[in-house]
Amino acid sequence: MPVGTVLVTGGTGYIGSFTTLALLDAGYDVVIVDSLYNSSKVALDRIELLAGRRPDFYQIDITDEKALDEVFAKHPAIDSVIHFAALKASFAPHSFSAVGESSVIPLEYYRVNVGGSIALLQSMSRNNVTNIVFSSSATVYGDATRFPNMIPIPEHCPIGPTNTYGRTKSMIEDVISDYINAQRNNLEKEGKPFQQWNGALLRYFNPCGAHPSGIMGEDPQGIPFNLLPLLGQVATGQREKLLVYGEDYPSRDGTAIRDYIHVVDLARGHLVALNYLRANQPGVKAWNLGSGRGSTVFEIIKAFSAVVGRDLKYEVVARRAGDVLDLTANPTLANTELNWKTELTMEKACEDLWRWVSNNPQGYRQEPPAELLAAVKKA
Ligand SMILES: NC(=O)c1ccc[n+]([C@@H]2O[C@H](COP(=O)([O-])OP(=O)(O)OC[C@H]3O[C@@H](n4cnc5c(N)ncnc54)[C@H](O)[C@@H]3O)[C@@H](O)[C@H]2O)c1
């Protein structure tokens, strides 16, 4: 018997595929819905190779309530959803400057991210699926240095996103909170059980790294927005140099500070948050998922160059609109309440990322080297 059955939206994407693996390894059954807008079905093969089990998969759009209803009807054992499906921060195609896509096509971000989340909640409601774990982001905090004593950032830091993408995340947090609270209050007033309705808002810091086997990792379809995937492309020769956005921040070396979290740790964070919701029925709770350690852009370039074994070319350019000085987590709440903390370092993430990109420069559009596959099959 499975521990439970979970619907994972966006489950063929980067973080979704690692979370699916963690869920399968923990004994859950997993049903994935994804439009494949920014991912590939090959992720399912890799999950199966590593977990020994394949999740069910439906290619549907998150805004399609009817299609979601059909999936829930087909899988009545689903009692929880982990919700990743979204347009994530990326560069605007054809843009000559560092413009985030969400500021160029905001309506599309609101339609897919906010509209898709509402469609999902409507369908969950109709099908009595009562737990939701949501992919939020540290970007909801915006510039936490605008307040005294908010770095590292605790969950009670006021929300104040600085771009459209971040605003979609904070809006969805509000939609989920209002909805779960209303469900609980309405049912309680009617004298009915209400504690089954729960939500986790997981605010991730900077996810990075790949599976240590070297056969599963991030496979960006467009131009990546994040530092490490871009550095990976410089190391494999797909990109000439890294652009460093701003060397005039008031940090120890002038570049922006971020908290890098290994995707395997992050995936485990979803598993423990889901287990917590199911065991403790707390209503809605927000948790930071970060390491508590901040690294500058130059420190990351140095760490990744050390793994690659040569200096990687970069050029300092102007700051990127919407970027902030420091997003470092205070992860105490997740450490104590969820009994979760990061176990893998940023250096380990660099090592695993390099194993992934150097062996699979075409991502999922190529077969991984036979010796890596053989090692997985033997394990
Ligand atoms: N990677 C990060 O740095 C980061 C940081 C904080 C939060 N997040 C959030 O985590 C989630 C997953 O991010 P990721 O890095 O794995 O990105 P990803 O693009 O790899 O995963 C998102 C998945 O959602 C799917 N999707 C997009 N639009 C869809 C739609 N309309 N219907 C159905 N599926 C759709 C994509 O095909 C993709 O598989 C996203 O919500 C993202 O905003 C990511």
The ligand as an SDF file (V2000), in Angstrom:
LIG
                    3D

 44 48  0  0  0  0  0  0  0  0999 V2000
   14.0550   27.4630   -9.9940 N   0  0  0  0  0  0  0  0  0  0  0  0
   13.9820   28.5000   -9.1610 C   0  0  0  0  0  0  0  0  0  0  0  0
   14.9330   29.2570   -9.0010 O   0  0  0  0  0  0  0  0  0  0  0  0
   12.7310   28.7320   -8.3540 C   0  0  0  0  0  0  0  0  0  0  0  0
   12.7970   29.5160   -7.1990 C   0  0  0  0  0  0  0  0  0  0  0  0
   11.6350   29.7420   -6.4610 C   0  0  0  0  0  0  0  0  0  0  0  0
   10.4300   29.2080   -6.8900 C   0  0  0  0  0  0  0  0  0  0  0  0
   10.3890   28.4640   -8.0210 N   0  0  0  0  0  0  0  0  0  0  0  0
    9.1040   27.9300   -8.4400 C   0  0  0  0  0  0  0  0  0  0  0  0
    9.1680   26.5170   -8.4200 O   0  0  0  0  0  0  0  0  0  0  0  0
    8.3190   25.9750   -9.4330 C   0  0  0  0  0  0  0  0  0  0  0  0
    9.1210   25.0250  -10.2830 C   0  0  0  0  0  0  0  0  0  0  0  0
   10.2390   25.7080  -10.8190 O   0  0  0  0  0  0  0  0  0  0  0  0
   11.3050   24.9910  -11.7300 P   0  0  0  0  0  0  0  0  0  0  0  0
   12.5810   25.7040  -11.5370 O   0  0  0  0  0  0  0  0  0  0  0  0
   11.2320   23.5320  -11.5270 O   0  0  0  0  0  0  0  0  0  0  0  0
   10.7410   25.4170  -13.1610 O   0  0  0  0  0  0  0  0  0  0  0  0
   10.3330   24.5130  -14.4110 P   0  0  0  0  0  0  0  0  0  0  0  0
    9.9980   25.4620  -15.5060 O   0  0  0  0  0  0  0  0  0  0  0  0
   11.3810   23.4980  -14.6760 O   0  0  0  0  0  0  0  0  0  0  0  0
    9.0120   23.7930  -13.8830 O   0  0  0  0  0  0  0  0  0  0  0  0
    7.7340   24.3290  -14.0570 C   0  0  0  0  0  0  0  0  0  0  0  0
    6.9020   23.2800  -14.7770 C   0  0  0  0  0  0  0  0  0  0  0  0
    5.5880   23.8090  -14.9660 O   0  0  0  0  0  0  0  0  0  0  0  0
    5.1690   23.4580  -16.2830 C   0  0  0  0  0  0  0  0  0  0  0  0
    4.1740   24.4290  -16.7430 N   0  0  0  0  0  0  0  0  0  0  0  0
    4.3840   25.7280  -17.1170 C   0  0  0  0  0  0  0  0  0  0  0  0
    3.2190   26.2670  -17.5020 N   0  0  0  0  0  0  0  0  0  0  0  0
    2.2680   25.2980  -17.3650 C   0  0  0  0  0  0  0  0  0  0  0  0
    0.8680   25.2700  -17.6000 C   0  0  0  0  0  0  0  0  0  0  0  0
    0.2130   26.3320  -18.0750 N   0  0  0  0  0  0  0  0  0  0  0  0
    0.1980   24.1140  -17.3390 N   0  0  0  0  0  0  0  0  0  0  0  0
    0.8530   23.0160  -16.8810 C   0  0  0  0  0  0  0  0  0  0  0  0
    2.1720   23.0050  -16.6520 N   0  0  0  0  0  0  0  0  0  0  0  0
    2.8760   24.1360  -16.8840 C   0  0  0  0  0  0  0  0  0  0  0  0
    6.4350   23.4860  -17.1170 C   0  0  0  0  0  0  0  0  0  0  0  0
    6.3210   22.7090  -18.3060 O   0  0  0  0  0  0  0  0  0  0  0  0
    7.4430   22.9230  -16.1440 C   0  0  0  0  0  0  0  0  0  0  0  0
    7.5520   21.5120  -16.2590 O   0  0  0  0  0  0  0  0  0  0  0  0
    7.7670   27.1600  -10.2000 C   0  0  0  0  0  0  0  0  0  0  0  0
    6.4990   27.4670   -9.6670 O   0  0  0  0  0  0  0  0  0  0  0  0
    8.7360   28.2590   -9.8800 C   0  0  0  0  0  0  0  0  0  0  0  0
    8.1570   29.5220   -9.9660 O   0  0  0  0  0  0  0  0  0  0  0  0
   11.5130   28.2040   -8.7510 C   0  0  0  0  0  0  0  0  0  0  0  0
  1  2  1  0
  2  3  2  0
  2  4  1  0
  4  5  1  0
  4 44  2  0
  5  6  2  0
  6  7  1  0
  7  8  2  0
  8  9  1  0
  8 44  1  0
  9 10  1  0
  9 42  1  0
 10 11  1  0
 11 12  1  0
 11 40  1  0
 12 13  1  0
 13 14  1  0
 14 15  2  0
 14 16  1  0
 14 17  1  0
 17 18  1  0
 18 19  2  0
 18 20  1  0
 18 21  1  0
 21 22  1  0
 22 23  1  0
 23 24  1  0
 23 38  1  0
 24 25  1  0
 25 26  1  0
 25 36  1  0
 26 27  1  0
 26 35  1  0
 27 28  2  0
 28 29  1  0
 29 30  1  0
 29 35  2  0
 30 31  1  0
 30 32  2  0
 32 33  1  0
 33 34  2  0
 34 35  1  0
 36 37  1  0
 36 38  1  0
 38 39  1  0
 40 41  1  0
 40 42  1  0
 42 43  1  0
M  CHG  2   8   1  16  -1
M  END
$$$$
